[in-house]
Amino acid sequence: MIVVGGEALVDLVPGEPLDSTVDGGLRALLPRMGGGPYNVALAAGRLGVPAGFFSRVSNDRFGVALVDRLRASGVDTTLLQRGNEPTTLAVVALDEKGSAQYTFYTEGTADRLVGDPGPLPENVTALSLGTLGMVLEPGASTYETVLRRESARGVLTVLDPNIREALITDPAAYRARFESWLPHIRLLKISDDDTEWLAEGADPVDAAKVWTSCGVDAVVLTRGAQGLSVITQAGEIARVPSRRVAVVDTIGAGDTVHGALLAWLYSNQVRDLSTLDADGWRSALEFAAKAASITVSRSGAEPPTTGDMASAV
């Protein structure tokens, strides 16, 4: 089984404009379930592979809806913890290209208080972490402990930092902590923007090469309109273009890439990334790009199912 750990939250996404004479031109906010790791788990589950979600979720109405959606998407909730703390909220603002900017409400919320479950079940073959789960304490230390422990026993470990700069109060300390994770990460999935932030302006491919020299087996770069590329310890070995679609918004696009990569690796029985050649990586990236193209054609983070993938051109 694949286990995805991290936050589950509710995105408040802009809907139709309100009456400007009364509400100052603001738009109605529509609740959409999300959170980077939550979306990754949904994407993997909907693509037909055994996936579980490890987090702490509120007992409030939002939390109930989050858990129901996981189960409806085929995601195992055995490792899910529950609490009476509120659900994390993210207010989303979209620019003219549909790119999302977030304002987070995280103080005292359920996902920050996740507890260490101890060693994961023996049938767990991959562990995926990232986003707010690796930033907000005390949960970040819990996830870090699980990362190091599962990496030591040979689990395929995957990380997407998915930087939310407004919540990182000490960038230098976070960058140092990120570097300490590198020997314990087999696959790093990361956007160009996040790479430039972490590497303080360095070229993303050059930064990825440095990270592979620190122990990461492969870095998958998401490059927006430029598509996806993978850098291994042998250098950049594959690149695929983005698929052209009418973009509604980009919420969950990178998370869908992440979940689709996990699904492809599981379906192709890949546990050692060094066994993948350029053709194998190209196939994995094409699968992930196709899945992401379906997500961006919809409002909010709505990853595709196996049926959606089969019917997409």
C-alpha positions in Angstrom: 0.0 0.0 0.0 1.0 3.6 -0.6 0.6 5.9 2.5 0.2 9.6 2.0 0.8 11.8 5.1 0.0 15.5 5.7 -2.8 18.0 6.0 -6.4 17.8 4.9 -8.1 21.2 4.7 -10.9 23.1 3.0 -10.1 25.6 0.2 -12.5 28.5 -0.1 -12.5 29.1 -3.8 -14.0 32.2 -5.5 -17.4 31.7 -7.1 -19.6 34.3 -8.8 -19.2 38.0 -8.0 -21.4 39.4 -5.3 -23.4 42.7 -5.5 -20.6 45.3 -5.6 -22.9 47.9 -4.1 -23.2 45.8 -1.0 -20.1 43.7 -0.8 -17.4 45.8 -2.4 -17.0 43.5 -5.4 -16.0 40.5 -3.4 -16.9 37.0 -4.8 -18.7 34.2 -3.0 -16.4 31.6 -1.5 -17.2 28.0 -2.3 -15.8 25.2 -0.1 -13.6 22.7 -1.9 -11.9 19.9 0.0 -8.1 19.9 -0.4 -4.7 20.1 1.0 -1.6 18.9 -0.9 -1.3 15.5 0.6 -5.0 15.0 0.7 -5.2 15.6 -3.0 -2.3 13.3 -3.6 -4.1 10.5 -1.7 -7.3 11.1 -3.7 -5.4 11.1 -7.0 -3.7 7.8 -6.2 -6.9 6.2 -4.9 -9.0 7.3 -7.9 -6.3 5.8 -10.2 -7.0 2.4 -8.8 -4.0 1.7 -6.5 -4.2 0.9 -2.8 -3.6 4.2 -1.0 -4.1 5.2 2.6 -4.1 8.6 4.3 -2.2 9.4 7.5 -3.3 12.6 9.2 -5.5 14.0 12.0 -8.9 15.3 10.7 -11.5 17.3 12.6 -14.8 16.0 13.7 -16.5 19.2 12.5 -18.7 19.3 9.4 -15.8 20.0 7.1 -13.9 17.0 8.6 -16.8 14.6 8.1 -16.9 15.7 4.4 -13.2 15.3 4.0 -13.3 11.7 5.3 -16.3 10.8 3.3 -14.6 11.9 0.1 -11.5 9.9 0.9 -13.6 6.8 1.3 -15.6 7.5 -1.8 -12.3 7.7 -3.7 -11.1 4.3 -2.5 -8.6 5.7 0.0 -8.0 3.6 3.2 -8.5 5.6 6.4 -7.2 3.1 8.9 -4.3 5.4 9.9 -6.5 8.5 10.1 -6.8 10.2 13.5 -9.8 12.3 14.6 -10.1 15.3 16.9 -12.5 18.1 17.9 -10.1 20.8 16.8 -11.3 22.8 13.7 -10.4 22.1 10.1 -7.7 24.2 8.5 -9.0 26.7 6.0 -7.3 28.2 2.9 -8.8 31.2 1.2 -7.9 31.0 -2.5 -7.4 34.0 -4.8 -7.1 33.3 -8.6 -5.1 35.5 -11.0 -6.0 36.1 -14.6 -4.3 32.8 -15.6 -6.1 30.7 -13.0 -3.1 30.4 -10.8 -3.9 30.1 -7.1 -2.7 32.2 -4.2 -3.6 31.1 -0.6 -4.3 32.7 2.7 -4.2 30.0 5.5 -6.0 29.8 8.8 -4.1 27.1 10.7 -3.9 28.0 14.4 -5.1 25.2 16.6 -6.4 23.1 13.8 -6.7 19.3 13.8 -4.0 18.3 11.3 -1.2 20.1 13.2 -1.8 17.7 16.2 -1.2 14.4 14.4 0.5 11.8 16.6 3.2 9.3 15.7 1.5 6.0 14.8 4.7 4.0 15.3 6.1 1.9 12.5 3.7 1.7 9.5 2.2 -1.7 8.5 4.6 -4.1 6.7 2.5 -3.9 3.5 3.4 -0.2 3.1 5.8 0.1 0.2 5.7 3.8 -0.4 5.3 6.9 1.8 4.5 10.3 0.5 4.8 13.6 2.5 4.8 17.3 2.0 3.2 20.8 2.0 2.0 22.2 5.4 2.6 18.9 7.1 6.3 19.4 6.9 6.1 23.0 8.2 3.6 23.4 11.0 4.6 22.1 14.4 4.1 19.9 16.3 2.9 17.8 13.3 6.0 18.5 11.2 8.3 16.8 13.7 5.9 13.8 13.7 6.0 13.4 10.0 9.8 13.9 10.0 10.2 11.1 12.5 8.0 8.8 10.3 10.0 9.8 7.2 13.3 8.8 8.7 12.0 5.6 10.2 10.3 4.3 7.1 13.2 5.3 4.8 15.6 3.3 7.1 13.5 0.2 6.5 13.5 0.5 2.7 10.2 2.2 2.0 10.1 4.2 -1.2 9.9 7.7 0.2 8.5 10.7 -1.8 8.4 14.4 -0.9 6.8 17.4 -2.4 7.8 20.5 -0.3 5.0 22.5 -2.0 6.2 25.7 -0.5 3.7 28.1 1.2 6.1 30.9 1.9 3.7 32.9 4.1 3.8 30.1 6.7 7.6 29.7 6.8 8.7 32.1 9.5 12.4 31.3 9.3 13.4 30.5 5.6 17.0 29.7 6.4 16.0 27.2 9.1 13.5 25.5 6.8 16.1 25.3 4.0 18.5 23.6 6.4 15.8 21.2 7.6 14.9 20.4 4.0 18.6 19.6 3.3 18.6 17.2 6.3 15.7 15.3 4.7 17.5 14.7 1.4 19.4 11.4 2.3 16.0 10.0 3.4 14.1 10.8 0.2 14.1 8.6 -2.9 11.9 10.7 -5.1 11.5 14.5 -4.8 8.6 16.0 -6.8 8.9 19.8 -6.9 7.8 22.8 -9.0 10.2 25.2 -10.7 9.1 28.0 -8.4 9.6 25.9 -5.3 13.1 24.9 -6.5 14.1 28.5 -7.1 12.9 29.4 -3.6 14.7 26.5 -1.9 17.8 27.0 -3.9 17.7 30.8 -3.6 17.4 31.6 -7.3 19.5 28.7 -8.7 18.6 27.2 -12.0 16.0 24.4 -11.2 17.9 21.7 -13.1 21.2 22.6 -11.5 19.5 22.6 -8.1 18.0 19.2 -8.8 21.5 17.8 -9.7 22.8 19.0 -6.4 20.0 17.3 -4.5 20.6 14.0 -6.3 24.2 14.2 -5.3 22.9 14.4 -1.7 21.2 11.1 -1.9 17.9 11.6 -3.7 17.4 9.0 -6.5 15.3 11.2 -8.8 13.8 14.7 -8.9 10.7 15.3 -11.0 10.3 19.0 -11.9 6.9 20.4 -12.7 7.5 23.3 -15.1 4.0 24.7 -15.9 3.6 25.1 -19.7 7.0 23.6 -20.2 5.9 20.2 -18.9 7.6 17.8 -16.7 11.2 16.6 -16.5 13.2 14.1 -14.4 16.7 14.5 -13.1 18.5 11.4 -11.8 22.0 10.9 -10.6 22.9 10.4 -14.3 21.5 13.9 -15.1 18.3 15.0 -16.9 17.1 11.9 -18.6 13.6 12.6 -19.7 11.2 15.5 -20.4 7.6 15.6 -21.6 5.4 18.6 -22.7 2.3 19.7 -21.0 -1.0 18.7 -22.6 -3.0 21.5 -24.1 -6.4 22.0 -22.5 -8.7 24.8 -21.5 -7.5 25.7 -18.0 -10.2 26.5 -15.4 -7.7 26.8 -12.6 -4.5 25.1 -11.5 -5.6 24.0 -8.0 -4.3 20.5 -7.4 -2.4 20.2 -10.6 0.9 19.4 -8.9 -0.7 17.2 -6.4 -2.3 15.2 -9.3 1.1 14.8 -10.9 2.4 13.5 -7.5 -0.5 11.0 -7.0 -0.3 9.9 -10.6 3.4 9.2 -10.3 2.8 7.1 -7.2 0.1 5.2 -9.0 2.3 4.6 -12.1 5.2 3.4 -10.0 2.9 1.0 -8.0 1.2 -0.3 -11.1 4.5 -1.0 -12.8 6.0 -2.6 -9.6 8.8 -0.1 -9.4 10.2 0.2 -5.9 13.8 0.9 -6.8 14.0 4.0 -9.0 17.4 3.2 -10.3 15.8 0.4 -12.4 13.9 3.0 -14.5 15.5 4.0 -17.8 14.7 7.1 -19.9 11.8 5.3 -21.6 10.3 4.2 -18.3 10.5 7.7 -16.9 9.0 9.2 -20.1 6.1 6.8 -19.7 5.6 7.8 -16.1 5.8 11.5 -16.8 3.3 11.2 -19.7 0.8 9.4 -17.5 1.2 12.2 -14.8 0.9 15.0 -17.4 -2.3 13.4 -18.7 -3.8 13.2 -15.3 -2.9 16.8 -14.4 -4.4 18.1 -17.7 -7.8 16.6 -16.6 -7.5 18.3 -13.2 -6.8 21.8 -14.5 -9.8 21.5 -16.8 -12.0 21.4 -13.7 -12.7 23.9 -10.9 -10.8 23.0 -7.7 -8.7 20.0 -7.0 -10.7 17.2 -8.8 -8.2 14.4 -9.8 -9.3 12.0 -12.5 -10.5 8.4 -12.1 -9.2 5.5 -14.2 -12.3 6.0 -16.3 -11.5 9.6 -16.9 -8.0 8.6 -18.0 -9.3 6.0 -20.4 -11.7 8.4 -22.0 -9.4 11.4 -22.3 -7.9 12.0 -25.8 
